[in-house]
Amino acid sequence: MFSIFKKKFNAERSLFDLLNEMEKNLENFYVMDQRQFITQGYLTDAWDKVKDLGLIKRHETIVKYAAVMEDFNNSLKAYKEFETWYTQDINRKTPETARKLHDMKNALDAKLKGMEALIIYAGQDLEREMLQLGLLKS
């Protein structure tokens, strides 16, 4: 019987963790957008804990949010790895590799453009669910 309460508490805690990550990711977006410089990836730690919950699965905005965050982080990682490889040896600095690095950077910038609305809509859907569950007060 206690395991039921523990699972419910863990699920509720994980929802708060996801909402907190969304708020931090929105702040991170604003910093990167204002600076016009991508400084870091987005937080995604809470997603694994909540991705199988029914209330999460029924909101396309939240599922899409997680997929876009993961895609952005993977693209950023690939960009940074290529940039490191590119800068380690002068012989790697060719017009072709410079264009590839530039294209990767432009792709990251393009992905950043739609993040604000995506994070806000997903956060609103999560907050609505948490309000209905009585986890948040209006």
ABEGO torsion letter per residue (X at the ends): XAAAAAAAAAAAAAAAAAAAAAAAAAAAAAAAAAAGBBABBBBAAAAAAAAABAAAAABAAAAAAAAAAAAAAAAAAAAAAAAAAAAABAAABBAAAAAAAAAAAAAAAAAAAAAAAAAAAAAAAAAAAAAAAGABBX
